[in-house]
Amino acid sequence: MVSLPGIEPGGNVRELSLDQIASVLEGLEETIIYKLIDRIQFKRNEPVYQPGKSGFPGETASLFELRLRYQEEMDSLFGRFMVPEERPFTSNLPPPKRRRLDPDSPLRIPDYNLVNLTSRILLDYLALLPRICTPGDDGHYGSSCEHDVYALQAISRRIHYGAFYVGEVKYRQDPGKYKGLLSAGDREALLAALTRKEVEDTIVQRVREKASTIQATIRTPIRTQLNAEVVAEFYRNTIIPLTKEGELLYLRHRLQE
C-alpha cells in the first residue's frame, strides 16, 4: 500500500498538492510494468481462467477466480481495503481483524466503494493478457494466477488513487465550476474539464520509455520481454480513461461542505 498524499506523519491534513499526487502515480508506473513483466514469464495458460478447472474438488470457479478471492479474503482481514485506493474485486469479504489508526482524510466521500472500477479493470486486464503473453500452456498455473493477482492489484491501486485524490484536488481548484457542471448533469462537460490532453500524452510516452529502459539488459533467450507499445496503449485506453471515470464518480458522490 502507498502512503496518502497531503497527510503529515502525525495525521494532520495539509493542503493537497497535485504535483505530489502525480509523483505517487508516476512511481506506480514502474510497479505496474514490473508486475506485468513477472506475469509474462509464463505462457497464456488458458485453463487458469476456465470455470471448473481449478483442481479444487467440487469448485465451479476458475483457478484465477479462486486465487483472487482467497488473496482478497486475507487482505481484508489485514485491513487492506480500509485504504481508499485499495478497492476489492471480490464481494462479501470478511471484516478486518486489525485496527488502523486512520488520520483525518482529505477525501469527502461517505463510502470508498462508491468509487469502485474493479469490474471494468478486470475485463480490460483479461483482454490485455493475449497481447502480452506467449501463447500456449507451460503448466505453471499457480504462478500465472499469482502474478495476475499482483498485477491487477497494482493497476487498480493506480486507477483508484488517481480517481480519489486527483478528483479532490481538481474540485478544490475550481469548486464553482464543478458544482455547476454537476448540477447540470453534463457528463461530457465534466469529462472535458477533468481532461488534460498534454499531461496524458506525457504519461503515455513516459510509460513507453520506462518499459523499454527497464528491459534494456534483459537476455531475451532467457526472459520474455514486455511489449512497451502495448503497455503504453493500455495506459492510454484503459488506465487513464478509467481514472477519469473514477474522478467523475468521486465528484458525483462528494459530500458538500
Residue frames as qw, qx, qy, qz and C-alpha x, y, z in Angstrom:
[[0.000, 0.887, 0.462, 0.000, 0.00, 0.00, 0.00],
 [0.406, 0.393, -0.019, 0.825, 1.18, 3.50, -0.76],
 [0.200, -0.412, -0.479, 0.749, 1.06, 6.40, 1.67],
 [0.177, 0.833, 0.524, 0.033, -1.62, 9.04, 1.32],
 [0.358, 0.356, 0.050, 0.862, -0.71, 12.42, -0.13],
 [0.215, -0.618, -0.108, -0.748, -1.46, 15.55, 1.78],
 [0.764, -0.602, -0.165, -0.161, -1.19, 13.91, 5.20],
 [0.013, 0.735, -0.591, 0.332, 1.55, 14.56, 7.70],
 [0.463, 0.114, -0.861, 0.178, 3.09, 11.58, 9.56],
 [0.065, 0.041, 0.693, -0.716, 1.24, 12.68, 12.69],
 [0.127, 0.503, 0.855, 0.006, -2.08, 12.53, 10.90],
 [0.100, 0.666, 0.214, -0.708, -2.69, 16.24, 10.25],
 [0.572, 0.613, 0.485, 0.250, -4.26, 17.05, 6.92],
 [0.178, -0.549, 0.168, 0.799, -2.37, 19.66, 4.95],
 [0.504, 0.619, -0.093, -0.595, -3.02, 21.19, 1.54],
 [0.846, 0.204, 0.473, 0.136, -3.28, 18.58, -1.18],
 [0.017, -0.672, 0.463, 0.578, -0.68, 19.01, -3.92],
 [0.851, 0.469, 0.040, -0.232, -1.37, 17.86, -7.47],
 [0.395, 0.688, -0.606, 0.058, 2.39, 17.61, -8.07],
 [0.301, -0.390, 0.812, -0.313, 2.81, 15.35, -5.04],
 [0.796, 0.192, 0.457, -0.346, -0.08, 13.14, -6.13],
 [0.713, 0.642, -0.228, -0.165, 1.33, 13.00, -9.67],
 [0.121, 0.626, -0.760, 0.123, 4.69, 11.82, -8.29],
 [0.566, -0.126, 0.752, -0.313, 2.97, 8.93, -6.49],
 [0.812, 0.459, 0.223, -0.284, 1.12, 7.98, -9.67],
 [0.478, 0.727, -0.489, -0.071, 4.37, 8.16, -11.62],
 [0.192, -0.477, 0.836, -0.193, 6.03, 5.81, -9.14],
 [0.734, 0.109, 0.586, -0.327, 3.22, 3.30, -9.63],
 [0.679, 0.610, -0.272, -0.306, 4.10, 3.11, -13.33],
 [0.215, 0.517, -0.826, 0.058, 7.22, 1.08, -12.54],
 [0.470, -0.095, 0.776, -0.410, 5.25, -1.16, -10.20],
 [0.784, 0.406, 0.229, -0.410, 2.75, -1.99, -12.94],
 [0.558, 0.642, -0.501, -0.163, 5.47, -2.60, -15.53],
 [0.006, -0.427, 0.882, -0.201, 7.39, -4.94, -13.22],
 [0.607, 0.061, 0.660, -0.438, 4.24, -6.87, -12.28],
 [0.783, 0.519, -0.003, -0.344, 3.37, -7.37, -15.94],
 [0.360, 0.615, -0.701, -0.024, 6.93, -8.50, -16.70],
 [0.312, -0.248, 0.861, -0.316, 6.61, -11.08, -13.93],
 [0.743, 0.268, 0.431, -0.437, 3.35, -12.39, -15.40],
 [0.720, 0.604, -0.201, -0.277, 4.59, -12.81, -18.96],
 [0.030, -0.535, 0.844, 0.007, 7.41, -15.09, -17.90],
 [0.423, 0.128, 0.884, -0.150, 4.66, -17.73, -18.02],
 [0.007, 0.170, 0.726, 0.666, 2.59, -18.61, -21.07],
 [0.422, -0.274, -0.214, -0.837, -1.03, -17.66, -21.60],
 [0.072, -0.036, -0.934, 0.347, -2.20, -20.84, -19.79],
 [0.428, -0.256, -0.364, -0.787, -5.88, -20.69, -20.74],
 [0.580, -0.355, -0.733, -0.023, -7.02, -23.38, -18.24],
 [0.242, -0.108, -0.501, 0.824, -6.26, -20.93, -15.42],
 [0.255, 0.093, 0.057, -0.961, -9.30, -18.87, -16.48],
 [0.492, -0.121, -0.691, -0.516, -11.71, -21.70, -17.30],
 [0.625, -0.364, 0.278, -0.633, -14.53, -22.41, -14.81],
 [0.955, -0.132, 0.111, -0.241, -14.42, -25.77, -13.09],
 [0.855, 0.352, -0.266, 0.274, -10.78, -26.47, -13.97],
 [0.184, -0.850, 0.363, -0.335, -9.16, -25.20, -10.78],
 [0.531, 0.209, -0.782, 0.251, -8.32, -28.64, -9.42],
 [0.256, -0.156, 0.596, -0.745, -10.34, -27.82, -6.29],
 [0.056, -0.256, -0.961, -0.087, -12.86, -30.66, -5.75],
 [0.004, -0.686, -0.717, 0.123, -16.44, -29.53, -6.31],
 [0.099, -0.631, -0.056, 0.768, -15.41, -25.95, -7.14],
 [0.551, 0.668, 0.478, 0.145, -17.02, -24.34, -10.21],
 [0.045, 0.965, -0.125, -0.227, -14.92, -21.16, -10.24],
 [0.732, 0.569, -0.267, 0.265, -11.70, -20.88, -12.23],
 [0.752, -0.209, -0.263, 0.567, -8.29, -21.13, -10.58],
 [0.238, 0.341, -0.014, 0.909, -7.76, -17.43, -11.23],
 [0.433, -0.618, -0.220, -0.618, -11.06, -16.51, -9.57],
 [0.817, -0.483, -0.299, 0.098, -10.23, -18.64, -6.54],
 [0.641, 0.011, -0.187, 0.745, -6.72, -17.18, -6.24],
 [0.008, 0.464, 0.051, 0.884, -8.11, -13.66, -6.37],
 [0.611, -0.611, -0.276, -0.421, -10.87, -14.41, -3.86],
 [0.826, -0.394, -0.281, 0.288, -8.59, -16.08, -1.30],
 [0.479, 0.181, -0.125, 0.849, -5.98, -13.33, -1.67],
 [0.164, -0.515, -0.087, -0.837, -8.59, -10.65, -1.04],
 [0.730, -0.570, -0.341, -0.164, -10.08, -12.51, 1.92],
 [0.733, -0.244, -0.245, 0.586, -6.67, -12.49, 3.57],
 [0.261, 0.306, 0.025, 0.915, -6.04, -8.88, 2.55],
 [0.392, -0.641, -0.280, -0.598, -9.38, -7.86, 4.03],
 [0.770, -0.518, -0.334, 0.164, -8.55, -9.46, 7.38],
 [0.619, -0.168, -0.096, 0.761, -5.34, -7.41, 7.46],
 [0.026, -0.785, -0.279, 0.552, -7.18, -4.18, 6.67],
 [0.388, 0.018, 0.491, 0.780, -6.08, -3.57, 3.08],
 [0.051, 0.560, 0.612, 0.557, -9.45, -2.27, 1.95],
 [0.269, -0.802, -0.370, 0.385, -9.64, 0.34, 4.68],
 [0.271, -0.407, 0.281, 0.826, -7.36, 2.38, 2.40],
 [0.505, 0.616, 0.176, -0.578, -9.31, 4.32, -0.26],
 [0.393, 0.597, -0.540, -0.444, -7.20, 3.37, -3.28],
 [0.011, -0.154, 0.988, 0.020, -7.37, -0.34, -2.43],
 [0.693, 0.093, 0.079, -0.711, -10.74, -1.37, -3.81],
 [0.504, -0.127, 0.853, -0.035, -11.67, -5.08, -3.77],
 [0.346, 0.150, -0.695, -0.613, -12.58, -7.17, -6.79],
 [0.357, -0.217, -0.909, 0.003, -14.48, -9.58, -4.53],
 [0.463, -0.509, -0.044, -0.725, -17.70, -9.04, -2.59],
 [0.851, -0.451, -0.131, -0.236, -18.74, -10.39, 0.83],
 [0.542, 0.402, -0.567, 0.472, -15.25, -10.18, 2.28],
 [0.619, -0.514, -0.512, 0.300, -14.59, -10.73, 6.00],
 [0.144, -0.976, -0.002, -0.162, -14.22, -7.63, 8.18],
 [0.423, 0.602, -0.520, 0.435, -10.68, -6.57, 9.14],
 [0.787, -0.418, -0.408, 0.199, -9.19, -8.08, 12.29],
 [0.529, -0.152, -0.190, 0.813, -6.71, -5.29, 12.89],
 [0.009, -0.919, -0.309, 0.243, -7.39, -1.69, 13.79],
 [0.549, 0.356, 0.153, 0.741, -5.91, 1.05, 11.68],
 [0.189, -0.627, -0.239, 0.717, -5.15, 4.47, 13.06],
 [0.394, 0.617, 0.520, 0.440, -6.95, 6.46, 10.40],
 [0.222, -0.265, -0.085, 0.935, -5.74, 10.06, 10.12],
 [0.362, 0.670, 0.300, -0.575, -8.13, 12.79, 9.08],
 [0.555, 0.250, 0.631, 0.481, -8.69, 12.13, 5.40],
 [0.050, 0.341, -0.160, -0.925, -8.74, 14.97, 2.87],
 [0.140, -0.197, -0.807, -0.539, -11.35, 13.00, 0.92],
 [0.403, 0.099, 0.365, -0.834, -15.03, 13.87, 1.27],
 [0.600, 0.029, -0.627, -0.496, -16.96, 10.72, 0.44],
 [0.697, -0.387, 0.312, -0.517, -19.14, 8.60, 2.74],
 [0.901, -0.067, 0.428, -0.015, -18.13, 5.21, 1.32],
 [0.143, -0.566, 0.638, 0.503, -14.96, 4.46, -0.65],
 [0.393, 0.136, 0.879, 0.233, -16.77, 1.71, -2.56],
 [0.414, 0.778, 0.307, -0.360, -18.91, 4.33, -4.26],
 [0.363, 0.781, -0.443, -0.248, -15.84, 4.62, -6.48],
 [0.634, -0.252, 0.727, 0.072, -15.08, 1.04, -7.44],
 [0.570, 0.611, -0.320, -0.446, -13.99, 0.31, -11.01],
 [0.392, -0.395, 0.828, 0.067, -12.64, -3.19, -10.41],
 [0.736, 0.342, 0.576, -0.099, -15.10, -5.00, -12.68],
 [0.556, 0.827, -0.034, -0.073, -14.02, -2.89, -15.66],
 [0.093, -0.760, 0.640, 0.059, -10.35, -3.17, -14.71],
 [0.634, -0.146, 0.759, -0.020, -10.67, -6.95, -14.63],
 [0.740, 0.569, 0.351, -0.068, -12.26, -7.13, -18.08],
 [0.380, 0.888, -0.260, -0.024, -9.56, -4.94, -19.63],
 [0.312, -0.627, 0.714, 0.010, -6.77, -6.84, -17.88],
 [0.732, 0.071, 0.678, -0.004, -8.02, -10.20, -19.17],
 [0.652, 0.741, 0.161, -0.015, -8.22, -8.69, -22.67],
 [0.054, 0.886, -0.456, -0.058, -4.62, -7.49, -22.29],
 [0.683, -0.396, 0.612, 0.050, -3.18, -10.92, -21.49],
 [0.832, 0.351, 0.390, 0.181, -3.34, -12.38, -25.03],
 [0.396, 0.899, -0.069, 0.176, -1.46, -9.31, -26.26],
 [0.096, -0.827, 0.520, -0.192, 1.47, -9.65, -23.85],
 [0.695, -0.337, 0.628, -0.097, 1.71, -13.37, -23.01],
 [0.136, 0.334, -0.847, -0.390, 3.28, -16.05, -25.18],
 [0.814, -0.016, -0.185, -0.550, 0.56, -18.38, -26.49],
 [0.622, 0.176, -0.761, 0.060, 0.49, -21.91, -25.18],
 [0.786, -0.553, -0.031, -0.273, 0.47, -23.88, -21.96],
 [0.365, 0.532, -0.682, 0.344, 3.53, -24.42, -19.76],
 [0.681, -0.321, -0.655, 0.065, 1.64, -25.94, -16.83],
 [0.305, -0.037, -0.467, 0.829, 2.62, -23.17, -14.40],
 [0.232, -0.670, -0.555, -0.435, -0.95, -22.36, -13.49],
 [0.520, -0.698, -0.374, 0.319, -0.36, -21.37, -9.88],
 [0.429, -0.304, 0.080, 0.847, 2.42, -18.93, -10.75],
 [0.100, 0.371, 0.504, 0.774, 0.40, -17.44, -13.59],
 [0.315, -0.751, -0.480, -0.325, -2.64, -16.57, -11.49],
 [0.562, -0.574, -0.248, 0.542, -0.47, -15.44, -8.58],
 [0.322, -0.158, 0.191, 0.914, 1.17, -12.82, -10.79],
 [0.072, -0.555, -0.580, -0.592, -2.20, -11.97, -12.34],
 [0.422, -0.774, -0.463, 0.090, -3.49, -11.01, -8.91],
 [0.485, -0.498, -0.043, 0.718, -0.45, -8.87, -8.10],
 [0.216, 0.128, 0.417, 0.874, -0.64, -7.09, -11.47],
 [0.192, -0.662, -0.608, -0.395, -4.37, -6.49, -11.13],
 [0.456, -0.746, -0.365, 0.319, -3.99, -5.02, -7.66],
 [0.412, -0.306, 0.128, 0.849, -1.23, -2.68, -8.84],
 [0.064, 0.329, 0.530, 0.779, -3.32, -1.46, -11.79],
 [0.327, -0.729, -0.576, -0.174, -6.37, -0.99, -9.59],
 [0.484, -0.601, -0.237, 0.590, -4.34, 0.91, -7.00],
 [0.288, -0.067, 0.276, 0.915, -3.07, 3.32, -9.67],
 [0.105, -0.483, -0.585, -0.643, -6.55, 3.97, -11.07],
 [0.432, -0.741, -0.512, -0.035, -8.31, 4.45, -7.75],
 [0.489, -0.430, -0.146, 0.745, -5.51, 6.56, -6.28],
 [0.137, 0.083, 0.326, 0.932, -5.87, 8.96, -9.17],
 [0.240, -0.578, -0.645, -0.439, -9.66, 8.84, -9.03],
 [0.469, -0.721, -0.455, 0.229, -9.86, 9.87, -5.38],
 [0.458, -0.562, -0.059, 0.686, -7.02, 12.32, -4.95],
 [0.204, 0.065, 0.416, 0.884, -6.84, 13.94, -8.38],
 [0.162, -0.638, -0.647, -0.384, -10.62, 14.29, -8.28],
 [0.412, -0.765, -0.376, 0.323, -10.47, 16.06, -4.92],
 [0.396, -0.369, 0.134, 0.830, -7.64, 18.39, -5.97],
 [0.113, 0.280, 0.546, 0.781, -9.33, 19.38, -9.23],
 [0.251, -0.756, -0.585, -0.155, -12.54, 20.14, -7.35],
 [0.443, -0.694, -0.211, 0.526, -10.69, 22.34, -4.87],
 [0.374, -0.080, 0.304, 0.873, -9.03, 24.24, -7.71],
 [0.228, -0.075, -0.287, -0.927, -12.38, 25.44, -9.07],
 [0.150, 0.264, 0.886, -0.351, -15.32, 24.34, -6.90],
 [0.405, 0.491, 0.183, -0.749, -17.73, 26.76, -8.56],
 [0.409, 0.379, -0.620, -0.552, -17.14, 25.28, -11.99],
 [0.203, 0.028, -0.978, -0.028, -17.58, 21.69, -10.83],
 [0.242, 0.334, 0.687, -0.599, -20.67, 22.48, -8.77],
 [0.469, 0.476, -0.076, -0.740, -22.24, 23.99, -11.87],
 [0.409, 0.300, -0.773, -0.382, -21.34, 21.06, -14.10],
 [0.048, -0.080, -0.966, 0.243, -22.56, 18.55, -11.52],
 [0.346, 0.397, 0.476, -0.704, -25.85, 20.42, -11.09],
 [0.514, 0.470, -0.297, -0.654, -26.34, 20.45, -14.86],
 [0.845, 0.006, 0.527, -0.088, -25.62, 16.71, -15.06],
 [0.598, 0.744, -0.247, -0.166, -23.41, 17.32, -18.09],
 [0.907, -0.241, 0.277, 0.206, -21.22, 14.22, -18.20],
 [0.734, 0.466, 0.127, 0.478, -19.28, 15.19, -21.32],
 [0.059, 0.883, -0.133, 0.447, -18.51, 18.66, -20.00],
 [0.685, -0.670, 0.275, -0.079, -17.33, 17.14, -16.72],
 [0.906, -0.005, 0.253, 0.340, -15.02, 14.71, -18.50],
 [0.500, 0.705, 0.038, 0.501, -13.70, 17.56, -20.64],
 [0.250, -0.891, 0.198, -0.324, -12.98, 19.60, -17.50],
 [0.805, -0.488, 0.334, 0.042, -11.10, 16.65, -15.99],
 [0.876, 0.295, 0.194, 0.328, -9.02, 16.06, -19.13],
 [0.090, -0.868, 0.343, 0.347, -5.54, 17.47, -19.67],
 [0.899, 0.439, -0.002, -0.007, -4.51, 16.03, -23.02],
 [0.377, 0.748, -0.486, 0.247, -0.91, 17.20, -22.85],
 [0.424, -0.515, 0.665, -0.337, -0.45, 15.53, -19.45],
 [0.913, 0.090, 0.342, -0.204, -1.98, 12.29, -20.74],
 [0.752, 0.619, -0.210, 0.089, 0.37, 12.28, -23.74],
 [0.046, 0.723, -0.614, 0.314, 3.34, 12.82, -21.42],
 [0.687, -0.309, 0.578, -0.314, 2.29, 9.91, -19.21],
 [0.934, 0.304, 0.159, -0.101, 1.87, 7.54, -22.15],
 [0.569, 0.706, -0.370, 0.204, 5.25, 8.46, -23.61],
 [0.212, -0.649, 0.638, -0.357, 6.94, 8.11, -20.22],
 [0.837, -0.123, 0.471, -0.248, 5.43, 4.64, -19.70],
 [0.859, 0.509, -0.060, 0.017, 6.58, 3.61, -23.17],
 [0.331, 0.735, -0.507, 0.305, 10.13, 4.76, -22.43],
 [0.481, -0.515, 0.605, -0.369, 10.18, 3.18, -18.97],
 [0.939, 0.061, 0.285, -0.180, 9.04, -0.19, -20.28],
 [0.764, 0.582, -0.213, 0.181, 11.86, -0.12, -22.83],
 [0.090, 0.739, -0.534, 0.401, 14.53, 1.15, -20.44],
 [0.695, -0.419, 0.472, -0.346, 13.67, -1.29, -17.66],
 [0.945, 0.106, 0.309, -0.023, 14.13, -4.21, -20.06],
 [0.385, 0.837, -0.371, -0.118, 17.21, -2.90, -21.88],
 [0.000, -0.567, 0.820, -0.075, 19.51, -5.51, -20.33],
 [0.828, -0.018, 0.440, -0.347, 17.09, -8.46, -20.38],
 [0.077, -0.307, 0.878, 0.358, 18.52, -11.56, -22.06],
 [0.670, 0.166, -0.102, -0.716, 15.67, -12.47, -24.38],
 [0.583, 0.120, -0.787, -0.164, 16.53, -16.18, -24.79],
 [0.263, -0.095, -0.832, 0.479, 16.00, -16.50, -21.03],
 [0.098, 0.453, 0.536, -0.705, 13.40, -13.85, -20.21],
 [0.241, 0.640, 0.644, 0.343, 10.29, -12.85, -22.14],
 [0.158, -0.042, -0.038, 0.986, 10.11, -9.14, -22.96],
 [0.177, 0.683, 0.588, -0.395, 7.07, -6.98, -22.36],
 [0.353, 0.523, 0.448, 0.633, 5.91, -5.09, -25.44],
 [0.193, -0.286, -0.261, 0.902, 6.40, -1.44, -24.48],
 [0.211, -0.097, -0.371, -0.899, 3.93, -0.18, -27.07],
 [0.476, -0.417, -0.732, -0.253, 1.17, -2.46, -25.79],
 [0.403, -0.454, -0.556, 0.568, 1.70, -1.22, -22.23],
 [0.047, -0.151, 0.022, 0.987, 1.59, 2.40, -23.43],
 [0.355, -0.243, -0.570, -0.700, -1.67, 1.67, -25.26],
 [0.479, -0.457, -0.740, 0.114, -3.07, 0.04, -22.12],
 [0.234, -0.359, -0.341, 0.837, -2.34, 3.24, -20.24],
 [0.135, 0.059, -0.251, -0.957, -3.97, 5.39, -22.92],
 [0.475, -0.183, -0.611, -0.607, -7.02, 3.18, -23.48],
 [0.645, -0.427, -0.634, -0.012, -7.66, 1.77, -20.01],
 [0.508, -0.326, -0.466, 0.647, -5.76, 3.29, -17.09],
 [0.070, -0.031, -0.023, 0.997, -6.20, 6.96, -17.98],
 [0.402, -0.320, -0.444, -0.734, -9.88, 6.73, -19.06],
 [0.626, -0.458, -0.631, 0.004, -10.85, 4.66, -16.02],
 [0.375, -0.210, -0.389, 0.815, -9.05, 7.09, -13.73],
 [0.145, -0.091, -0.112, -0.979, -11.19, 9.90, -15.15],
 [0.561, -0.384, -0.597, -0.426, -14.32, 7.78, -14.78],
 [0.578, -0.372, -0.597, 0.412, -13.34, 7.33, -11.15],
 [0.157, -0.065, -0.170, 0.971, -12.81, 11.08, -10.74],
 [0.365, -0.266, -0.383, -0.806, -16.28, 11.62, -12.15],
 [0.638, -0.422, -0.641, -0.071, -17.77, 9.12, -9.69],
 [0.454, -0.242, -0.469, 0.718, -15.91, 10.76, -6.84],
 [0.038, -0.064, -0.014, -0.997, -17.23, 14.21, -7.74],
 [0.497, -0.348, -0.517, -0.604, -20.79, 12.91, -8.02],
 [0.710, -0.460, -0.530, 0.049, -20.64, 11.37, -4.55],
 [0.388, 0.179, -0.384, 0.819, -18.52, 14.05, -2.91],
 [0.289, -0.719, -0.572, 0.269, -20.04, 15.49, 0.25],
 [0.171, 0.748, 0.093, 0.634, -20.55, 19.22, 0.15],
 [0.278, 0.097, -0.516, 0.804, -19.21, 21.48, 2.88]]
